[in-house]
């Protein structure tokens, strides 16, 4: 519960800042901000070399334990910072890919990615020592502090993407510095020979996996920007912001779910995944349906009429459905990481993203901007299938994704209803109100059952 509330709260707070930002900078500059957000995320994932996931596993499974995980956190952060700064020096070339026509803006994004990587590594260590409150504090500093600083610069100096991204960079760098200080305080670094090499063997193959996983949503912004223009890319970013809420929930729950699976004795992990996965999937299904139901109301709060946000409601529903399917994918990935045999993810994830990207491009040809978001749903479906096949190959344990089948079916129906319901008028609001109340009742009912054991 602490991880869930703590992870969701700063993101919700960030969402409260977004309406002010969209109104202050306008649709074109917000489109540039959207592209830079994708750059920060992708750069962080590449330069981290997948070591964040290896840190959590290391502290719970490897011989050097918590002291070794502390040393690995510091080493991983140093490597990531150097690689990100190299990207900043090469910003003119990198801008040819990003397409914001401002190398300085790209350099700022690389600096932000360095701070983000240090923060993510520190959070991975805090999961090992089971310190959720400092974990939450770092999330608050980065995901709320950065946007607030950026908004202040926009309002006091200049309504530009450069000012806002400067604030994001300041927030991430501050969070990274605080995270490393907490790591040193949590345990004295004491590595054993070979710790870093083993972590790299596990982490590096997951880089294509992590980048591909993030690109399952980021690719939508780039496809829309290429097909429809920068302004529509900003509209898609708003839909991603709202539609990713169920993914935020699953990510938050996974901060507790993954260590639980890793720490379980071999032979008991599959049944643990099935038992906990049913509850997580049903709660996520309710969250996905709720987000799809209230999307028109929230979108018009996030941005003014210049963005024409309400028609992006179906895109929010497609995004929310992808977040639900990610629970099935995570169930298999836990077994893969527990075995320390993650190389296959470097194949499964890029292939899945390629399938989803092809679907997004094909759907964009219809001229329907919201429908392009269904590419993300396709990506996660392919990921769920591929990760399950990989888990069967590398792990002797067998879990049944069908145990989550009823929850996925319910969530799919709820998201479809949210996508198809009218976005205005008495009939539309009545339908959406009933749908939202039903989702809340479903989530509360399952939560009470879980808490009663």
C-alpha positions, 0 to 999 in steps of 0.5 A: 500500500505504501509503495502504491500510494507513494508511487501514484501520489507524485504522479498525480501531483504531476498531473495537477501541474500539467494543466498549468504547463499546457496553458502556459507554453501552448500546444507546439512547445508542449509537443517539444516537451513531450519529445524531450520526456521520451528522450529522458526516459530512453536515455536513462534506460540505455545508460543504466545498462539494466543495473537497477533490476540487477541491484534488487536481485543482487541484494536478495540472492547474491552472496554479498547481499545488502553491502554488495548491493550498496556498492553496486548502486554506486558503481552503476550510478557512476557508469550511467552518469558518464554515459549520459554526459557523453550523450550531452556532448553529442547532443547536436547529432542526437537532435537529428533523431529527436527532432526538436531543433535545439541541441541545448534542449537535448543536452538538458535532457541528457543531464536529467537522464543522468539524475534519473538513472542515479535515482532509479538505482537508489530506489532499487537498493531501497527495495532491497532494505525494505524502506518504502518511505525514502523510496517515496520521498525520492519519487516526490522530489523527482516527479513533483519537484522537477515539474514544479521548478519547471513551471516556475521558470516558465511563469517567471522567465519564458514560456518555452520548452527549455525553461520547463525541461531545465526544471525537470533536470534540476528535480532529477539531479537533486533526487539522484544526489539524495538517493545516493546519500541514502544508499551510503547511509543504508549500508556500507559498500562492500563488494565481492570480486565479480559482483559487477561482472555478474550484474552486467551479465544480467542487466545489459541483456535487459537494456533492449527489453527496458527500452522496448518496454518504454517505447511501447508508449513512447513510440506512439508520440513519435508515430503521431508526430511523424504522421499528424504533426507536433501538436497532435503528438502533444495530444497523444502525450496527454492521453499517455499521461492519463492512460498510463495510470493503471501501469503506474499502479502495476509498477507500484505494486511490483515494487513489493511483488518482485522482491516477494517472488525473488525471496520465495523458495524455488518451487513455490514461486509459480503458485505465489505468482498465481495467487497474488497475480489474480488479485493484482490483475482484478484491481488493475482491471477496475483501475483501467475501466475507471480511467477509461470512464472518466477520461473525457472529464480529466482530459479537458482539465489537463488541457484547454480547447487548443488541444481539443483533448476530449476526443482522445478518450479512446486513446486513453482506453487503449492505453489503460488496457495495455496496462492491464495486460502488463500484469500477465507479462510481469508474472512471467518476467519474475520467473525469468529474473529469479533464474538470472537468465534474462538474455532472452528478453533482449529478443522478446521485447524488441520483437514485441515492440516492432509488432506494436509499432507496425500496428501503430503505423498501420492504424495511423494511416486511417487518419484516426489519432486516438486509434493509433494508441491501440498499438500499445495494446498490441505490444503488451499482448505480444510481450505477455505471450513472449515472456511466458514462452521465455519463462517456460524455457529458462525456469523449471517452474510453471505458472498459468496465465489463465488464472488471470483470464477472468480479470483480463476479460472484465478489464477489456470489457470495461475499457471497451465500454469507456472507449465507445461511450459518448463523451458528452451529453446526459446519456454519455455522462450517465453511462460513464458515471455508472461505469466508474462507480462499478469499477470503484465497487469492484476494486473495493470489494477485491481489496477488502477480500485481500485484506481479510486474507 
